[in-house]
Amino acid sequence: MSEPETLTVDINGFQTRIWRKGSGPKLGYLAGFGGLPRWMPFLDELAKTRTVIVPSVPGFPGGDRGHTILDSHLDWMLALRDLLEKADLVGADLAGSSVGASLVAEMAALWPASVRRLALIAPFGLFDDKDPPTDPWAQRADAVPGLLCADPEIYKGMKAAPEGANSIEWPIEQVRASEAAARIFWPLGNTRIEKRLRLIQAPTLLLWGSEDKIMPRTYADKFAAGISGKTEIKTIAGAGHLAELDKPVEVAKAISDFTA
Amino acid sequence: MKLMWFHLMPYTELPENFRDANPSVWVDIHSSLFDPKRAHHMYNDFMDELEYAAEVGFDAVCVNEHHSNGYGLMPSPNLIASSLARRTTDTAICVMGNSLALYNPPTRVAEEFAMIDVISGGRLIAGFPVGTPMDTTYAYGTNPSQLRQRYHEAHDLVVRAWTEPDTFAFNGRFNQQRYVNIWPRPVQQPRPPIWIPGGGSVETWQWCAEMDYVYCYLSYYGYKAGRATMDGFWAEMDRLGKDRNPYHAGFLQFVGVGESRQHAYDLYAEAAEYFYGRCLHVDPKWSTPPGYTSEGSQRAGIESQVRKAADSAVRGKSTGERSASVARDMDGIVDNGYVIIGTPDEVAEQLREVAINLNVGHLMLLLQYGNMSKEVTRYNTKMFAEHVMPKIKDIHSGWEDRWWPKPMAANLRASVPAYPPRMAAE
């Protein structure tokens, strides 16, 4: 696994990291719950055939404290649009996971001409009283890895401080990622995106881990029913909520095939 | 020295197996455990107890706000305070307090506190806590990432609403109101004293210093665990060049007074074990909503763990971490200083040490806790008032309490109608 190229752009005054690796048509990816404290195998898989561009969501690792000035949904949307423009992703294929999937779906709804094809891995944004998602913010700390990944060790590995990391700042950054997600999705995960799904024209792939303990599988059907573009639902066997962490090869292949 | 009588209003009939059979006393405590007809008696007993405390000479009676909580039956402390305003005459009424970010619009707090201040003739202490994670982010659904920003903005709005003579527009980040003009206005001018209950965060200390507010450390873990926090507060005051006026601070302490130490131990063990065993049974999943603890406080907490600082037993720890290490048997409760017990002399001696070592002029005393009966509560209160209070009133007498309510002169205040107790023969 080689390191990606790192660019830094200014989003509302916050230095924001953009990773870039590979060659071929551009594919953007926004991370799921917890963000990306480090590069991961899934992105290497994608980079085999694509130029993978990974902007950090404000407040996620690499996104500084950019979430702290985003008060309304419109604030978030404009910050993300700015980020996609600065990451040179306008007109590209977009993928996202979990909270990041909800955000790329919003971009596709608000700026339909800017997104070629869309891949959503278990997106946040809806809430069904009869089948509510698991509350990711009301959990004992030791339960979180097993809720987000089918194999908790994979999530722990993603979040573990690397050799030489600042032992004080590293854990604070991980809490900040959870806070940034809370800032836009608290308390139910419901941004009322159902009102905007019909604006999505891009062909959309909905990916769901068969072992997702956060977002019920029925939500795939709700997204598919709401989106105007052609949709396809694919289940990833043995994967949890962050399916790309559990099954990097399978998820990367599904996205590469869909956006080919 | 100010001695203040504090009621949490715990539900007193949680089952003996509560800890084992239920995940949490807070947020998702089951409604089947609540019997409204029993709670009718609890509320009335508790209000009798507060009125009794006022009658026997405590300087203030204190109430506070909790939500979805089996040990705190006051979602609205203001309701209790308004009743106390009518049933007491000279005692300060300390609402400790209203969690500002939970009120929409926050001018509701300015209005209700002004009402209590006017009805009581200027006896209100206005407490402004941020509120616990359980109350604010889970029970009330407030966004933890915005809670503190909303709190500070609401504070600014409430203070302006009390003090600006003319109708004004409030153009806040979270609150916009075109016409702010509260009626009534508080008796105490320019405003009632503001006290801030907080944890051990440097930001809160600095803010209390800057605004000249009383900082209160309301811990259930007593003076031994509280020492480090209060030392931290005073070190910060020193650093900022503030004097060490002990009335700049408040501290909460559980107490049980008896004829002998053994008598006190036997008399209060059940109630204390009920409180620390059942009432403080909080599911750790409710303790750490992301963003609730500022990054500065997280940093300080992590650093203190790294240093293995002496105070890490409590300060900088989440409710969940604390909850796991709490002593729940009477020996542990007493040894750790959660509850101070003994004869009046022994209690007075320990409280003198607390007041002097922690340098606090406002002692908030919990003399009812857990399932303590009305009879025992009355006994504890009476023993304290008659035999402990006179021994410690003199502490800190060299300092002026600039943060105490300034009521209307007694002869200018309305006479409150008497409610004669019904005679047994009637």
Contacts between the chains, C-beta under 8 A, distances in Angstrom:
chain1	res1	chain2	res2	distance
A	67	B	145	6.9
A	68	B	145	7.6
A	71	B	146	7.2
A	71	B	173	6.5
A	71	B	174	7.2
A	137	B	144	7.7
A	137	B	289	5.6
A	137	B	290	6.4
A	138	B	138	6.5
A	138	B	285	5.0
A	138	B	286	6.4
A	138	B	289	7.6
A	139	B	285	5.3
A	140	B	283	7.8
A	140	B	284	5.2
A	140	B	285	4.9
A	140	B	320	7.2
A	141	B	284	7.8
A	141	B	288	7.4
A	143	B	285	7.6
A	167	B	302	7.7
A	167	B	306	7.0
A	168	B	299	6.0
A	168	B	302	5.0
A	168	B	303	6.2
A	168	B	306	7.2
A	171	B	298	7.6
A	171	B	302	6.4
A	172	B	295	5.5
A	172	B	298	5.2
A	172	B	299	6.5
A	172	B	302	7.3
A	175	B	290	5.3
A	175	B	291	7.8
A	175	B	298	6.5
A	176	B	290	7.5
A	176	B	295	7.2
A	178	B	290	3.8
A	179	B	144	6.8
A	179	B	145	4.9
A	179	B	290	3.8
A	179	B	291	3.6
A	180	B	145	7.3
A	181	B	290	7.9
A	182	B	143	6.6
A	182	B	144	5.8
A	182	B	145	5.3
A	182	B	289	7.0
A	182	B	290	5.3
A	182	B	291	6.1
A	183	B	143	6.4
A	183	B	145	3.7
A	183	B	146	7.0
A	183	B	291	7.1
A	186	B	137	7.6
A	186	B	141	7.6
A	186	B	143	4.4
A	186	B	144	6.8
A	186	B	145	7.0
A	187	B	137	7.6
A	187	B	141	4.5
A	187	B	143	7.5
